[in-house]
Amino acid sequence: MTLTIKLTPEKEKTLREEAARLGVSVPQYVKDLLEEHLPSGAGIGAKDRSRTFQEWAANHNIDNPLLAEEALKRERG
């Protein structure tokens, strides 16, 4: 697929500079950005999945007590 994107001169400069900083061509850099941000087809993309996990983990206190041993045992009747 070929796309034409109209950018401001400032955005174009930023795009070129970032691609050069990473040592890739502008088309490759744009392709990498799109692939990073688009869903993989099997759900959410890797970046979104990572962000979702990090948000989930940040909202859970690692100091919460673990389940008591009794809670892990099956009741015997």
N, C-alpha and C positions, 0 to 999 in steps of 0.2 A: 504494500500500500504506500502510496506517495501522498504526503500532505503538504499544504502550503500554509504557513502560519505567519501572520502579520505581527511583528513585534515593534515596540518603540526602540529607537536607537540605543537607549540606555539598557534595555533588557537584552538586546542583541549583543551589546558589548559585554555584559555580564555573562551571557551564555558562552561567548567565545573565550573569555578569560577563564571561566571555570573548566571548559573542555581542555584548554591548553594546560591549565594547572594539573589536570588529571592525566595529561598525555594522550588524549583521545581526540578523534575528529568531532566536530560539532554534530554531524548526523549520528555518530555512535553514542555520544553523550546524551542526546535527546532520546534515542532509542532505549538506552539504559534507564533514564529517568522514567519513561513510560512503563517499561517492564517492571520497575520497582514499585510503581504506584498503582498499576492495574491488577485486578484480581487474576489469579492464576487459572480460573475456570473451574477450580474445585473449591470454591468458597472465597474467602478474602485473601488478599495478597500478603506476602511475607511481611512487609513493613507494617501493614494494619494488624496482622496477627501478633507480631512482636509488640506493637504499641498496646494492643488490647491486653495481652498477658502482663505487660509491665504495669499498666493501670490497675489490673486486678491484684497483682502482687503488692503494689504500693498501698492498697486499701486493706491488707490483711496483716495483722500484728503477728510477727514471728515469735513474740514472747507469750502468746496464748498457750495455756497448758495443753498438753496432749491428752488424749482420752485415757481415762483410768484403766488399769489392767482389767478390772472387773467388767468394764464396758466392752472389752474385746472378747471376752469368754462367752461361749454359748451357755444358755441355761440348760441344765440337765434335769429331767423330770422323772 
